[in-house]
Amino acid sequence: MAESQALGSRIRRLRREAGLSQTDLAGATLSPSYISLLEAGKRTPSPEVLEQIAARLGCAPGHLLELLTTERQDTLQTDLRYAEISLRNGDPKTALNTFAAVRDEAAAAGKEAVRLSAEYGVAQALEHDGRLEEAADRYQALLDHAGYGQTLVPRLAVAVALCRCYREMGDLAHAIDLATATLEEARGLQLTPTVLGVELLATLVGLHCERGDLHRAAALARTAIEEAEGISDRKALGAAYWNAGVVAHRNGASADALLLLERALAIYSEGDDARALSRLRNAYASVLMQTRDGDLAEAKAQLTRSAESLAEHGSTVDMAYCETALARACLLESDAGQAERHARRALELLGGGHRLETARTLLVLAGAQLQLGDAAAAEAGCERAALLLEASEADRQAASAWNDLGDLLERAGHTDRALDAYRQSLRCLGQRSSLLPATDRAAATGASGAPAAAAEPAAHRRATRS
């Protein structure tokens, strides 16, 4: 029906341009009423009728069909742009529906380039909506078709997005392998450094940082800055500064971290990527409030600005990160009630697929629960967070979570269980006793390497004992 309407509109326009009436165009073989229905899109001409009409309009039948094809191609491109705008404006559901419709129509018309662009949009919309596993499947399928250079679906961009999904799902090892392999592949082709290449390198910096490979992360961060300085696009340098700042903070160099993040903020403030700027503000505020002389008021101001922007442009995950950071700020102000509300809102936004950020939010929630006097809930939260972090191979963060649990258990007078938690913390950092035989260590920690008492959730152990 849409094609008939488009063809009818084209015939009407060409008839008017030729100065013909509907009666003139109908001639002796057609009726004016048929031409009226044809121009309204209520009739589809046969090849013979199309030839007659084309002859009276002074063009070939193929010219009418060519015009129709061009018009529909323009419409598909317009729909793609509309979907992209919807995604940027924080409406992933509308974007998803539009991208999917364009993909299906392009596939039916055999327009492979348009189909791939729309499929990439579908994956982005799914990720933006928090549907990580579905998004990862789409990105993985696209990786086989994406190329290097000026293509509609750049391979490096797909790799960055896929690594981002794996990271949120807690599969750091897979994400690191993918980023490393893609970078090596690009370098093997002797491609000149690009913004996307630096972005993928910066992503790899963040992944190593999450896993606790700080030495490797720092080395890659220096490489990212060197490559970015040779590219005219300042966004690449901003991304390099951003991740280098995170690494510096994890290495204890908070002053250097703030300087690098402030440089990144200056660069991103010049652009129009409101979502990225808001996420960077989250990172800056988180570092600011953890420094010795940190400006908590400025950190909260940054987070408030971020929250306002992300409500319009961000994904559910972006907003969850901001809520967790706000919870941490409230906790530092000893406002446990507000901290708990922000943390629970973050967990609600995260759903069940974001292992790393869920673990970090659970630790903040545990801190609020402890301040509110609910030590049992805080203990269970710390333990769940530690297990989630271990499953993600975020060993340094897991060690910190087990240490927090040990502190809680020790305060509650559970000395034996606190000792188990402290041992877990050391194990995550790679510490093993050099004085006990391996068989004795295995008996002390259980077959999985975790203390038997610590391996099952605290709530389950309490239920078993009651």
C-alpha positions in Angstrom: 0.0 0.0 0.0 2.8 2.4 0.9 4.5 1.7 -2.5 1.3 2.3 -4.4 0.8 5.6 -2.6 4.4 6.7 -3.4 4.0 5.7 -7.0 0.6 7.5 -7.2 2.2 10.7 -5.8 5.0 10.5 -8.3 2.5 10.1 -11.2 0.4 13.1 -10.0 3.5 15.3 -9.7 4.8 14.4 -13.1 1.3 14.9 -14.7 1.0 18.4 -13.2 4.5 19.3 -14.3 3.6 18.2 -17.8 0.4 20.3 -17.7 -1.9 17.4 -18.1 -5.3 16.8 -16.6 -6.4 13.4 -15.3 -8.5 13.1 -18.5 -5.5 13.8 -20.7 -3.4 11.2 -18.9 -6.2 8.6 -19.1 -6.4 9.0 -22.9 -8.7 6.7 -24.8 -7.7 3.4 -23.0 -8.1 4.5 -19.3 -10.7 6.4 -17.4 -10.1 9.6 -15.4 -11.6 7.9 -12.3 -9.0 5.2 -12.6 -6.2 7.8 -12.8 -7.7 9.4 -9.7 -7.7 6.1 -7.8 -4.1 5.4 -9.1 -2.8 8.8 -7.8 -4.5 8.2 -4.5 -2.6 5.0 -4.1 -5.8 2.9 -4.3 -4.8 1.1 -7.4 -1.6 -0.6 -8.5 -1.0 -0.4 -12.3 -0.2 -3.5 -14.4 3.0 -3.4 -16.4 1.0 -2.6 -19.6 -0.9 0.3 -17.9 2.4 1.6 -16.5 3.8 1.7 -20.0 0.9 3.7 -21.3 1.1 6.2 -18.5 4.9 6.6 -18.9 4.5 7.2 -22.6 1.9 10.0 -22.0 4.2 11.5 -19.4 7.2 11.3 -21.8 9.3 8.9 -19.7 10.2 5.3 -19.6 8.3 2.9 -17.2 11.6 2.2 -15.4 12.0 5.9 -14.7 8.8 5.9 -12.6 9.9 2.8 -10.7 13.4 4.2 -10.2 11.9 7.4 -8.7 9.8 5.2 -6.4 12.9 3.3 -5.3 14.8 6.5 -4.6 12.0 7.9 -2.6 11.7 4.8 -0.5 15.5 4.8 0.0 15.3 8.4 1.3 12.5 7.4 3.6 14.5 4.6 5.1 17.4 6.9 5.7 15.1 9.4 7.4 13.7 6.7 9.6 17.2 5.7 10.6 18.0 9.3 11.6 14.8 9.5 13.6 15.7 6.3 15.4 19.2 7.6 16.2 17.7 10.9 17.6 15.3 8.9 19.7 18.2 6.9 21.2 20.2 10.0 21.9 17.2 11.5 23.6 16.9 8.6 26.0 13.9 6.8 24.3 15.4 3.3 23.6 12.0 1.7 23.1 10.9 4.0 20.3 14.4 3.7 18.8 14.2 -0.1 18.9 10.8 -0.3 17.2 12.0 2.1 14.4 15.3 0.4 13.9 13.6 -3.0 13.7 11.1 -1.7 11.1 13.8 -0.3 8.9 15.9 -3.5 9.2 13.0 -5.7 8.2 12.0 -3.5 5.2 15.6 -3.1 4.1 16.1 -6.9 4.3 13.0 -7.5 2.2 14.2 -5.0 -0.4 17.7 -6.5 -0.5 19.4 -3.3 0.8 22.1 -4.9 2.9 24.0 -1.8 3.9 20.8 -0.2 5.3 19.9 -3.5 7.0 23.3 -3.7 8.8 23.0 -0.1 10.0 19.5 -0.7 11.3 20.7 -4.0 13.0 23.5 -2.0 14.7 20.9 0.4 15.9 18.8 -2.4 17.3 21.8 -3.7 19.3 22.4 -0.2 20.7 18.8 0.3 21.6 18.7 -3.1 23.4 21.9 -2.1 25.4 20.5 1.3 26.2 17.3 -0.4 27.6 19.4 -2.7 29.8 18.8 -5.9 27.8 22.5 -6.8 27.8 22.4 -10.4 26.8 20.2 -9.7 23.7 22.4 -6.7 22.8 25.6 -8.8 23.1 24.1 -11.5 20.8 23.3 -8.8 18.2 26.7 -7.2 18.5 28.5 -10.6 18.2 26.5 -11.4 15.0 27.4 -7.9 13.6 31.1 -8.4 14.3 31.3 -10.9 11.5 30.0 -8.3 9.0 31.6 -5.1 10.4 34.7 -3.8 8.6 37.5 -1.3 9.2 37.7 2.2 7.8 34.7 4.4 6.7 32.0 1.7 6.8 28.4 2.1 8.0 29.1 -0.4 10.8 32.8 0.0 12.0 34.3 -3.1 13.5 36.1 -1.2 16.2 32.8 0.5 17.3 31.1 -2.9 17.5 34.0 -4.3 19.5 33.8 -1.4 22.0 30.1 -1.9 22.5 30.4 -5.7 22.9 33.2 -5.3 25.5 31.0 -2.8 27.3 28.2 -5.4 27.5 30.5 -8.2 28.6 31.9 -5.9 31.3 28.5 -5.0 32.7 27.6 -8.7 32.7 30.7 -9.5 34.7 32.6 -11.4 32.0 35.8 -9.5 32.2 38.0 -12.3 30.8 35.9 -12.5 27.6 35.9 -8.7 27.2 39.6 -8.4 27.6 40.3 -11.2 25.1 38.0 -9.6 22.6 39.5 -6.1 23.0 43.0 -7.5 22.8 42.4 -9.6 19.7 40.6 -6.8 17.9 43.4 -4.3 18.6 46.0 -6.8 17.4 44.0 -7.5 14.3 43.8 -3.7 13.5 47.5 -3.2 14.1 48.3 -6.2 11.9 46.6 -4.4 9.1 48.9 -1.4 9.9 45.9 1.0 10.2 46.7 4.5 11.3 45.4 5.4 14.8 41.8 6.5 14.9 39.3 7.8 17.4 37.6 4.4 17.6 41.0 2.7 18.0 41.9 4.9 21.0 38.4 4.3 22.4 38.9 0.5 22.2 42.3 0.9 23.8 40.8 3.0 26.6 38.1 0.4 27.1 40.8 -2.2 27.5 42.5 0.0 30.1 39.3 0.1 32.1 38.8 -3.7 31.8 42.3 -4.4 33.2 41.7 -1.9 35.9 38.4 -3.7 36.9 40.2 -7.0 37.0 43.0 -5.6 39.2 45.8 -5.7 36.6 46.8 -2.1 37.5 50.3 -2.3 36.1 49.0 -3.4 32.7 46.2 -0.9 32.8 48.7 2.0 33.5 51.0 0.9 30.7 48.0 0.8 28.2 46.8 4.2 29.5 50.1 5.8 28.6 49.9 4.2 25.1 46.3 5.5 24.7 47.3 9.0 25.5 50.3 8.9 23.1 48.1 7.7 20.3 45.4 10.2 21.1 47.8 13.1 21.0 48.6 12.2 17.4 44.9 12.4 16.3 43.2 15.7 15.6 39.9 14.7 17.1 40.0 15.7 20.8 37.4 13.1 21.8 40.0 10.5 21.6 42.3 12.4 24.0 39.3 12.9 26.3 38.6 9.1 26.4 42.3 8.4 27.1 42.5 11.0 29.9 39.2 9.5 31.4 40.5 6.0 31.7 44.0 7.1 32.7 42.4 9.0 35.6 40.5 6.0 36.8 43.7 3.9 36.8 45.6 6.6 38.6 42.9 6.7 41.3 43.0 2.9 41.7 46.8 3.1 42.1 46.4 5.6 44.9 47.4 8.7 43.0 44.2 10.7 43.6 45.7 14.1 42.8 46.9 12.9 39.4 43.5 11.2 38.8 41.6 14.4 39.4 43.9 16.3 37.1 43.4 13.8 34.3 39.6 13.7 34.8 39.4 17.5 34.8 41.2 17.5 31.5 38.7 15.0 30.1 35.8 17.1 31.4 37.2 20.1 29.7 37.3 18.2 26.4 33.9 16.6 26.7 32.3 19.9 27.7 33.2 21.2 24.3 31.2 18.5 22.5 27.5 17.5 22.2 27.6 14.0 23.8 25.5 14.7 26.8 25.4 11.1 27.9 29.2 10.7 27.9 29.7 13.9 29.7 27.3 12.9 32.4 29.0 9.5 32.8 32.4 11.3 33.1 30.9 13.6 35.8 29.9 10.4 37.7 33.5 9.2 37.6 34.9 12.5 38.6 32.6 12.9 41.5 33.3 9.3 42.7 37.1 10.1 42.8 36.5 13.5 44.3 34.6 12.2 47.3 37.2 9.5 48.0 40.2 11.8 48.2 41.5 12.8 51.6 40.5 16.4 51.2 37.7 15.8 48.8 35.0 18.4 48.2 31.9 16.4 49.0 29.6 19.4 48.1 31.2 19.7 44.7 30.9 15.9 44.1 27.2 16.0 44.9 26.7 19.1 42.6 28.4 17.1 39.8 26.2 14.1 40.5 23.0 16.2 40.6 23.9 17.7 37.2 24.6 14.2 35.9 21.3 12.8 37.2 19.3 15.6 35.5 21.0 15.0 32.1 20.8 11.2 32.3 17.1 11.3 33.0 16.8 12.7 29.5 19.7 11.2 27.6 21.0 8.2 29.7 20.3 4.5 29.8 19.0 2.7 32.9 22.6 1.6 33.6 23.9 5.1 33.4 21.2 6.3 35.9 22.0 3.4 38.2 25.7 4.4 38.3 24.7 7.9 39.3 22.3 6.6 42.0 25.0 4.5 43.5 27.4 7.4 43.5 24.7 9.6 45.2 24.2 6.8 47.8 27.9 6.8 48.5 27.9 10.6 49.0 24.9 10.4 51.4 26.7 7.7 53.3 29.7 9.9 53.7 27.4 12.6 55.1 26.0 10.0 57.5 22.6 10.3 55.9 22.0 6.5 55.9 18.3 6.7 55.1 18.8 8.7 51.9 21.8 6.5 51.0 19.6 3.4 51.3 17.0 4.9 49.1 19.5 5.8 46.4 21.1 2.3 46.6 17.8 0.5 46.3 16.8 2.7 43.3 20.1 1.8 41.7 19.5 -2.0 42.2 16.0 -1.6 40.7 17.4 0.1 37.6 20.2 -2.5 37.2 17.9 -5.5 37.3 19.7 -8.9 37.2 22.2 -8.6 34.4 24.8 -6.1 35.7 27.0 -8.2 38.0 29.9 -5.7 38.7 27.8 -2.6 39.4 25.3 -4.7 41.4 28.1 -5.8 43.6 29.4 -2.3 44.2 25.9 -1.0 44.9 25.3 -3.9 47.4 28.4 -2.7 49.3 27.1 0.8 49.5 23.7 -0.5 50.6 25.5 -2.6 53.3 27.2 0.5 54.6 23.8 2.2 54.9 22.2 -0.8 56.6 25.1 -0.9 59.1 24.5 2.7 60.0 20.8 2.0 60.4 21.6 -0.8 62.8 20.7 -3.8 60.5 24.1 -5.7 60.8 22.6 -9.0 59.6 21.4 -7.4 56.3 24.7 -5.6 55.9 26.6 -8.9 56.4 24.5 -10.7 53.8 24.9 -7.8 51.3 28.7 -7.8 51.7 29.0 -11.5 51.2 26.8 -11.5 48.1 28.8 -8.6 46.6 32.1 -10.5 47.3 30.8 -13.6 45.5 29.6 -11.5 42.5 32.9 -9.8 42.2 34.8 -13.1 42.4 32.6 -14.5 39.7 33.6 -11.5 37.5 37.3 -12.0 38.2 37.4 -8.5 39.8 39.8 -9.9 42.4 40.9 -6.7 44.0 37.4 -5.5 44.4 36.3 -8.9 45.7 39.2 -8.8 48.3 37.9 -5.4 49.5 34.4 -6.8 49.8 35.6 -9.8 51.8 37.6 -7.5 54.0 34.5 -5.4 54.7 32.6 -8.5 55.6 35.3 -9.5 58.0 35.1 -6.2 59.7 31.3 -6.5 60.1 31.6 -10.1 61.4 34.3 -9.1 63.9 32.2 -6.2 65.2 29.3 -8.6 65.7 31.6 -11.0 67.7 31.7 -13.8 65.0 35.5 -14.2 65.2 35.8 -17.5 63.4 33.7 -16.4 60.5 35.5 -13.0 60.4 38.8 -15.0 60.1 37.3 -16.9 57.1 36.3 -13.7 55.4 39.8 -12.2 55.9 41.3 -15.4 54.5 39.1 -15.0 51.5 40.3 -11.4 51.0 43.9 -12.6 51.0 43.1 -15.4 48.6 41.6 -13.0 46.1 44.8 -11.0 46.2 46.8 -14.2 45.4 48.1 -14.8 48.9 48.7 -18.5 49.9 50.3 -19.9 52.9 53.9 -21.1 52.4 53.9 -23.0 55.7 51.0 -25.4 55.1 51.0 -28.4 52.7 48.5 -28.0 49.8 46.3 -30.7 51.2 45.9 -28.8 54.5 45.1 -25.6 52.6 42.5 -27.4 50.6 40.8 -28.7 53.7 40.8 -25.2 55.2 39.3 -23.6 52.2 37.2 -26.4 50.6 37.4 -27.8 47.1 36.5 -24.5 45.4 39.2 -22.5 47.2 36.7 -20.7 49.4 36.1 -21.4 53.1 33.1 -23.7 53.6 31.4 -21.2 55.9 31.9 -18.3 53.5 30.9 -20.1 50.3 27.2 -20.2 51.1 25.2 -17.0 51.6 24.9 -15.8 55.2 21.1 -15.8 55.0 21.1 -19.4 54.0 23.5 -20.4 56.9 21.2 -18.5 59.4 18.2 -20.4 58.1 20.0 -23.7 58.4 21.0 -23.1 62.0 17.6 -22.0 63.1 
